Amino acid sequence: MEKYMLPCMFKKIFGIDCIGCGIQRSLSLLMNGDFAKAFTMFPAIYTTILFFLSIGFYLIDPKHRNPKMVIFFAISNAVIMITSYVYKMKFLF
């Protein structure tokens, strides 16, 4: 599966991880059932999935549209992504 993954252009150009680095490998680990390792690879994996599911439900079911839910998942996902990126850059590199 790894040979089919797209390379990170940000990392190729600037030499450091981008804020989304690890999401492809994390999804692959998640599909293989390795939930803890998927979280370690990309801590925002679960909120990203919830965010995209909330967008899907928002678009599919016009009767029960809840923009507050989409906004909540977008903000929580952004906070987790930024926090984990800052942690990775500060403590792991």
C-alpha distances in whole Angstrom, upper triangle without the diagonal:
4,6,6,7,11,13,16,19,21,20,20,24,25,24,23,21,21,22,18,16,14,14,10,9,12,11,8,10,13,11,11,14,15,17,19,16,15,18,19,16,17,21,21,18,21,23,21,20,24,25,23,24,27,27,26,29,31,31,31,34,37,39,37,36,36,35,36,33,31,33,32,29,28,31,29,26,27,29,26,24,27,28,25,25,28,28,25,27,30,29,26,27
4,5,5,9,10,13,16,18,17,17,21,22,20,20,17,18,19,16,14,12,12,9,7,11,11,8,11,14,13,13,16,15,17,19,15,14,17,17,14,16,19,20,18,21,23,21,20,24,25,23,25,28,28,27,30,32,32,32,35,38,40,39,37,37,36,36,33,31,32,32,28,28,30,28,25,26,28,25,22,25,26,23,22,26,25,22,24,27,26,23,23
4,6,8,10,13,16,19,17,17,20,22,20,21,19,20,21,18,16,14,15,11,11,15,14,12,14,17,16,16,19,19,21,22,19,18,21,21,17,19,23,23,21,24,26,23,23,27,27,25,27,30,30,29,32,34,33,34,37,39,42,41,39,39,38,39,36,33,35,35,31,30,32,31,28,28,30,28,25,28,29,26,25,28,28,25,26,29,29,25,25
4,7,9,13,15,18,17,17,20,22,21,21,19,19,21,17,15,14,14,10,11,14,13,11,14,16,15,16,19,19,21,23,20,18,21,21,18,19,22,22,20,22,24,21,21,25,25,23,24,28,27,26,29,31,30,30,34,36,39,38,36,36,35,36,33,31,32,33,29,28,30,30,26,27,29,27,24,27,29,26,24,28,28,25,26,30,30,27,27
4,6,9,12,15,14,14,17,19,18,18,15,16,17,14,12,11,10,7,8,11,11,10,13,15,14,15,18,18,19,21,18,15,18,18,15,15,19,19,17,20,21,18,19,22,22,20,23,25,25,24,28,29,28,29,32,35,37,36,34,34,32,33,31,28,29,30,26,25,27,26,23,23,26,23,20,23,25,22,21,24,25,22,23,26,27,23,23
4,7,9,12,12,12,14,16,16,16,14,13,15,12,11,11,11,8,10,13,13,13,16,17,17,19,21,21,22,23,20,17,20,20,16,16,19,19,17,21,22,18,19,23,22,20,23,26,24,24,28,29,28,29,32,34,37,36,34,33,32,33,30,27,28,29,26,24,26,26,22,22,25,23,20,22,24,22,20,23,24,21,22,26,26,23,23
4,6,9,8,8,11,13,12,13,11,11,14,12,9,10,11,10,11,14,15,15,17,19,20,21,23,22,23,23,20,18,20,19,16,16,19,19,18,22,23,20,21,25,24,22,25,28,26,27,30,31,30,32,35,37,40,38,36,35,33,34,32,29,29,30,27,25,26,26,22,22,24,23,19,21,23,20,18,21,22,19,19,23,24,21,20
4,5,5,6,9,10,10,10,8,8,10,9,7,9,11,10,12,14,15,16,18,20,21,22,24,23,23,23,20,18,19,18,15,14,18,17,17,21,21,18,20,23,22,21,24,26,25,26,30,30,29,31,34,36,39,37,34,34,31,32,30,27,27,28,25,22,24,24,20,19,21,20,16,18,20,18,15,18,20,17,16,20,21,19,18
4,5,5,6,8,9,10,10,9,12,11,10,13,14,14,16,18,19,19,22,23,24,26,28,26,26,27,24,22,23,22,18,18,21,20,20,24,24,21,23,26,24,23,27,28,27,28,31,31,31,33,36,37,40,39,36,35,32,33,32,28,28,29,26,24,25,26,22,21,23,22,18,19,22,20,17,19,21,19,18,21,23,21,19
4,5,5,6,7,7,7,6,9,10,9,13,14,15,16,18,19,21,22,24,25,27,28,27,26,26,23,21,22,21,18,17,19,19,20,23,23,20,23,25,23,23,27,28,26,28,31,31,31,33,36,37,40,38,35,34,31,32,31,27,27,28,25,22,23,24,20,18,21,20,16,16,19,17,14,16,18,16,15,18,20,18,16
4,6,5,5,5,5,6,10,11,8,11,14,14,15,17,19,20,21,23,25,26,27,25,25,25,22,20,21,19,16,16,19,19,20,23,23,21,24,26,25,25,28,30,29,30,33,33,33,36,38,39,42,40,38,36,34,34,32,29,29,29,27,24,25,25,21,20,21,20,17,17,19,17,14,16,17,14,13,17,18,16,14
4,6,6,8,9,10,14,14,12,14,16,16,17,20,21,21,23,25,26,27,29,28,28,27,24,23,24,22,19,19,22,22,23,26,27,24,26,29,28,27,31,32,31,32,36,36,35,37,40,42,45,43,40,39,36,37,35,32,32,32,30,27,28,28,25,23,25,24,20,20,23,21,17,19,21,18,16,20,21,19,17
4,6,8,10,11,14,15,14,17,19,19,20,22,24,24,26,28,29,31,32,31,31,30,27,26,26,25,21,21,24,24,24,28,28,25,28,31,29,28,32,33,31,33,36,36,36,38,41,42,45,43,40,39,36,37,36,33,32,33,30,27,28,29,25,23,25,25,21,21,23,22,18,20,22,19,17,20,22,20,18
4,6,8,9,13,14,13,16,19,19,20,22,24,25,26,28,30,31,32,30,30,29,26,25,25,23,20,20,22,23,24,27,27,25,28,30,28,28,32,33,32,34,37,36,36,39,42,42,45,44,40,39,36,36,35,32,31,32,29,27,27,27,24,22,23,23,19,18,20,19,15,17,19,16,14,17,19,17,15
4,7,9,13,14,12,15,18,18,19,21,23,23,24,27,28,29,31,28,28,27,24,23,23,21,18,19,21,22,23,27,27,25,27,30,29,29,32,34,33,34,37,37,38,40,43,44,47,44,42,40,37,37,36,33,32,32,30,28,28,28,25,23,24,23,19,19,20,18,15,16,17,14,12,15,17,15,12
4,7,10,11,10,12,15,17,17,18,21,22,22,24,26,27,28,26,25,24,21,20,20,18,16,15,18,19,20,24,24,22,25,27,26,26,30,31,30,32,35,35,35,38,40,41,44,42,39,37,35,34,33,30,29,29,27,24,24,24,21,19,20,19,16,15,16,15,11,12,14,11,9,12,14,12,9
4,7,8,6,9,12,13,14,15,17,18,19,21,23,24,25,22,22,21,18,17,17,15,12,12,14,15,16,20,20,18,21,24,22,23,26,27,27,29,32,32,32,34,37,38,41,38,36,34,31,31,30,27,26,26,23,21,21,21,18,16,17,16,13,12,14,12,9,11,12,9,8,12,14,11,10
4,5,5,9,11,13,14,15,17,18,19,20,23,24,25,23,22,21,19,17,17,16,13,12,14,14,15,18,18,16,19,21,20,20,24,25,24,26,29,29,29,31,34,35,38,35,32,31,28,28,27,24,23,23,21,18,19,18,15,14,15,14,10,10,13,11,8,11,13,11,10,14,15,14,13
4,6,9,9,13,14,14,15,18,19,19,21,23,24,22,20,20,18,16,15,14,12,10,11,10,12,15,14,13,16,18,17,17,21,22,21,23,26,26,27,29,31,32,35,32,29,28,25,24,23,20,20,20,17,15,15,15,12,10,11,10,7,7,10,9,6,9,11,10,10,13,15,14,14
4,6,6,9,11,11,12,14,16,16,18,20,21,19,18,18,16,13,13,13,10,8,10,9,10,13,13,11,13,16,15,15,18,20,19,21,24,24,24,27,29,30,33,31,28,26,24,24,22,19,19,19,16,14,15,15,11,11,13,11,8,10,12,10,9,12,14,12,13,16,17,16,16
4,6,8,9,9,12,13,14,15,18,19,20,18,17,17,15,12,13,12,9,8,11,11,11,15,15,13,16,19,18,18,21,23,22,24,26,27,27,29,32,34,36,34,31,30,28,28,26,23,23,23,20,18,19,18,14,14,16,14,10,12,14,11,9,13,14,11,12,16,16,14,14
4,6,5,6,9,10,10,12,14,15,16,14,14,14,11,9,10,9,6,5,9,10,9,13,14,13,14,17,17,17,20,22,22,23,26,27,27,29,31,33,36,33,31,30,28,28,25,23,24,23,20,19,20,18,15,15,17,14,11,14,15,12,11,14,14,12,14,17,17,14,15
4,6,5,6,9,10,10,12,14,15,14,13,14,12,9,10,11,7,6,9,8,7,11,12,9,11,14,14,14,16,19,18,19,22,23,24,25,28,30,32,30,28,27,25,25,22,20,21,20,17,16,18,16,13,14,16,13,11,14,15,13,12,16,16,14,16,20,20,18,19
4,5,5,6,9,10,11,13,14,14,14,15,13,10,12,13,9,9,12,12,10,13,15,12,12,16,16,15,17,20,20,20,23,25,25,26,28,31,33,31,29,29,27,28,25,22,24,23,20,19,21,20,16,17,20,17,14,18,19,16,16,20,20,17,19,23,22,20,21
4,5,5,6,8,10,11,12,11,12,13,10,8,10,11,7,8,12,13,10,14,16,14,14,18,19,18,20,22,23,23,26,27,28,28,31,33,36,34,32,31,30,30,27,25,26,25,22,21,23,21,18,19,21,18,16,19,19,16,16,20,19,16,19,22,21,18,19
4,5,5,6,9,10,11,9,9,10,8,4,7,8,6,6,9,10,7,10,13,11,11,15,16,16,17,20,21,21,23,25,26,27,29,31,33,31,29,28,27,27,24,22,23,22,19,19,20,18,15,17,18,15,13,17,17,14,15,18,18,16,18,21,20,18,20
4,5,5,6,9,10,10,9,12,10,7,10,12,9,9,11,11,8,10,12,10,10,13,15,13,15,18,18,18,21,23,23,24,26,29,31,29,27,26,26,26,23,21,23,22,18,18,21,19,16,18,20,17,15,19,20,17,18,21,21,19,22,25,24,22,23
4,5,5,6,9,9,10,12,10,8,11,13,10,11,14,14,11,13,16,14,13,17,18,17,18,21,22,21,24,26,26,26,29,32,34,32,31,30,29,30,27,25,26,26,22,22,24,22,19,21,23,20,18,22,23,19,20,24,23,21,23,26,25,23,24
4,5,5,6,5,7,9,7,5,9,10,9,10,13,14,11,12,16,15,14,17,19,18,19,22,23,23,25,27,28,28,30,33,35,33,32,31,30,30,27,25,27,26,22,23,25,22,19,21,23,19,18,22,22,18,19,23,22,19,23,25,24,21,23
4,5,5,5,5,9,8,6,9,11,10,11,12,12,9,10,13,13,11,14,16,16,16,19,20,20,22,24,25,25,27,30,32,29,28,27,27,27,24,23,24,23,19,21,23,20,17,20,21,18,17,21,21,18,20,23,22,21,24,26,25,23,25
4,5,8,9,12,11,9,12,15,13,14,16,16,12,12,16,15,12,15,18,16,16,20,21,20,22,25,25,24,27,30,32,29,29,28,29,29,25,24,26,25,22,23,25,23,20,23,24,21,21,24,25,22,23,27,26,24,27,30,28,26,28
4,6,8,11,10,9,13,15,14,15,17,18,14,15,18,18,16,19,21,20,20,23,25,23,25,28,29,28,30,34,35,33,32,32,32,32,29,27,30,28,25,26,28,25,23,25,27,23,23,26,26,23,24,28,26,24,28,30,28,26,28
4,6,9,9,9,11,13,14,15,16,17,13,13,17,17,15,17,20,20,19,22,24,23,25,28,28,28,30,33,34,32,31,31,31,31,27,26,28,27,23,25,27,24,22,25,25,22,22,25,25,22,24,27,26,24,27,30,28,26,28
4,6,6,6,9,10,11,12,13,15,12,13,17,17,16,18,21,21,21,24,25,25,26,29,30,30,32,35,36,33,33,32,32,31,27,27,28,27,23,24,26,23,21,23,24,20,20,23,23,19,21,24,23,21,24,26,24,22,25
4,6,5,6,9,10,11,11,12,10,10,13,14,13,15,18,18,18,21,23,23,24,26,28,28,29,32,34,31,30,29,29,28,24,24,25,23,20,21,23,19,18,20,21,17,17,21,20,17,19,22,21,20,23,25,23,21,24
4,5,5,6,9,10,10,12,11,11,14,16,15,17,19,20,21,23,25,25,27,29,31,31,32,35,36,33,32,30,30,29,26,25,26,24,21,22,23,19,18,20,20,16,17,20,18,15,18,20,18,17,21,22,20,19,22
4,5,5,6,9,10,12,11,12,15,16,16,18,20,21,22,24,26,26,28,30,31,32,33,36,38,35,34,32,31,30,27,26,27,25,22,23,24,21,18,20,20,17,16,19,18,15,17,19,17,16,19,21,19,17,19
4,5,5,6,8,10,7,9,12,12,12,15,17,17,18,21,22,22,24,26,28,28,30,33,34,31,30,29,28,27,24,23,24,22,19,20,21,18,15,18,18,15,14,17,17,14,15,19,17,15,19,21,20,17,20
4,5,5,5,7,6,8,10,11,12,14,16,17,18,20,22,23,24,26,27,28,30,32,34,31,29,27,27,25,22,21,22,20,17,18,18,15,13,15,15,11,12,15,14,11,13,16,14,13,17,19,17,16,19
4,6,6,9,9,11,14,14,15,17,19,20,21,23,25,26,28,29,31,32,33,36,37,34,33,31,30,28,26,24,25,23,20,20,20,17,15,17,16,13,12,15,13,10,12,15,12,11,15,16,14,13,16
4,6,9,9,12,14,13,15,17,18,19,21,23,24,25,27,28,30,31,33,35,37,34,32,31,29,28,26,24,25,23,20,20,20,18,15,16,17,13,12,14,14,10,11,14,13,11,14,16,15,13,15
4,6,6,9,10,10,12,14,15,16,18,20,20,22,24,25,26,28,30,32,34,31,29,27,26,25,22,21,21,19,16,16,17,14,11,13,13,10,8,11,11,8,9,13,12,10,13,16,15,14,16
4,6,8,9,9,12,13,14,16,17,19,20,22,23,24,26,28,29,31,33,29,28,25,24,23,20,19,19,17,14,15,15,12,10,11,11,7,7,10,9,7,9,12,11,11,14,16,15,14,17
4,6,5,6,9,10,10,12,14,15,16,18,20,21,22,24,26,27,29,26,24,22,21,19,17,15,16,14,11,11,11,9,6,8,9,6,6,9,10,8,10,13,13,13,16,18,18,17,19
4,6,5,6,9,10,11,12,14,15,17,18,20,21,22,24,26,28,25,24,22,21,20,17,16,17,15,12,12,14,12,9,11,12,9,9,13,13,11,13,16,16,15,18,21,20,19,21
4,5,5,6,9,10,11,12,14,15,16,18,20,21,22,25,26,23,22,20,19,18,15,14,16,14,10,12,13,11,9,12,13,10,11,15,15,13,16,19,18,18,21,23,23,22,24
4,5,5,6,9,10,10,12,14,15,16,18,20,21,23,24,21,19,17,16,15,12,11,12,10,7,8,10,7,5,9,10,8,9,13,13,13,15,18,18,18,21,23,23,22,25
4,5,5,6,9,10,11,12,14,15,17,18,20,22,24,21,19,17,16,16,13,11,12,12,8,8,11,9,6,9,11,10,9,13,14,13,15,18,18,18,21,23,23,23,24
4,5,5,6,9,10,10,12,14,15,16,18,20,22,20,18,17,17,17,13,12,14,13,9,11,13,12,9,13,15,13,13,16,18,17,18,21,22,21,24,26,26,25,27
4,6,5,6,9,10,10,12,14,15,16,18,20,17,15,14,14,13,10,9,11,10,7,9,12,10,9,12,14,13,14,17,18,18,19,22,23,23,25,27,28,27,29
4,5,5,6,9,10,10,12,14,16,17,19,16,14,13,11,12,9,6,9,9,5,6,9,9,7,10,13,12,13,16,17,17,18,21,22,22,25,27,27,27,29
4,5,5,6,9,10,11,12,14,16,18,16,14,14,13,14,11,9,11,12,9,9,13,13,10,13,16,15,15,18,20,19,20,23,24,24,26,29,29,29,30
4,5,5,6,8,10,10,12,14,16,14,13,12,13,14,10,9,12,13,10,11,15,14,13,16,18,17,18,21,22,22,23,26,27,27,29,31,32,31,33
4,5,5,6,9,10,11,12,14,11,10,9,9,10,7,6,9,10,8,9,13,13,12,15,17,17,18,20,22,22,24,26,27,28,30,32,33,32,34
4,6,5,6,9,10,11,14,12,10,10,9,11,9,6,10,11,9,10,13,14,13,15,18,18,18,21,23,23,24,27,28,28,30,32,33,33,34
4,5,5,6,8,11,13,12,10,11,12,14,12,10,13,15,12,13,17,17,16,18,21,21,21,24,26,26,26,29,30,30,32,35,36,35,36
4,5,5,6,8,10,8,8,9,10,13,10,9,13,14,13,14,17,18,17,20,22,22,23,25,27,27,28,31,32,32,34,37,37,37,39
4,6,6,7,9,8,5,7,7,10,9,8,11,13,12,13,16,17,17,19,22,22,23,25,27,27,28,31,32,33,34,37,38,37,39
4,6,7,10,10,8,10,10,14,13,11,14,16,15,15,19,20,19,21,24,24,24,27,29,29,30,33,34,34,36,38,39,39,40
4,6,9,9,9,12,13,16,14,13,17,18,17,18,21,22,21,24,26,27,27,29,31,31,32,35,36,36,38,41,42,41,42
4,5,6,6,10,12,15,13,13,17,18,18,19,22,23,22,25,27,28,28,31,32,33,34,36,38,38,40,42,43,43,44
4,6,5,9,11,14,14,14,16,18,18,19,22,23,24,25,28,29,29,31,33,34,35,37,39,39,41,43,44,44,46
4,6,9,12,15,14,15,18,19,20,21,24,25,25,27,29,30,31,33,35,36,37,39,41,41,43,45,46,46,48
4,6,10,12,11,12,15,16,17,18,21,21,22,24,26,27,28,30,32,33,34,36,37,38,40,42,43,43,45
4,6,9,9,9,12,14,14,15,18,19,20,22,24,25,26,28,29,30,32,34,35,36,38,39,41,41,42
4,5,6,7,9,10,12,13,15,16,17,19,21,22,23,25,26,28,29,31,32,33,35,37,38,38,40
4,5,5,6,9,10,10,12,14,15,16,18,20,21,22,24,26,27,28,30,31,33,34,36,36,38
4,5,5,6,9,10,10,12,14,15,16,18,20,21,22,24,25,27,28,30,31,33,34,35,36
4,5,5,6,9,10,11,12,14,15,16,18,20,21,22,24,26,27,28,30,32,33,33,35
4,5,5,6,9,10,10,12,14,15,16,18,20,21,22,24,26,27,28,30,31,31,33
4,6,5,6,8,10,10,12,14,15,16,18,20,21,22,24,25,27,28,30,30,32
4,5,5,6,8,10,11,12,14,15,16,18,20,21,22,24,26,27,28,29,31
4,6,5,6,8,10,10,12,14,15,16,18,20,21,22,24,25,26,27,29
4,6,5,6,9,10,10,12,14,15,16,18,20,21,22,24,26,26,27
4,5,5,6,9,10,11,12,14,15,16,18,20,21,22,24,25,26
4,5,5,6,9,10,11,12,14,15,16,18,20,21,22,23,25
4,5,5,6,9,10,11,12,14,15,16,18,20,21,21,23
4,6,5,6,8,10,10,12,14,15,16,18,20,20,21
4,6,5,6,8,10,11,12,14,15,16,18,19,21
4,6,5,6,8,10,10,12,14,15,16,17,19
4,6,5,6,9,10,10,12,14,15,15,17
4,6,5,6,8,10,10,12,14,15,16
4,5,5,6,9,10,11,12,13,15
4,6,5,6,9,10,10,11,13
4,5,5,6,8,10,10,11
4,5,5,6,8,10,10
4,6,5,6,7,9
4,6,6,5,7
4,6,6,6
4,6,6
4,6
4
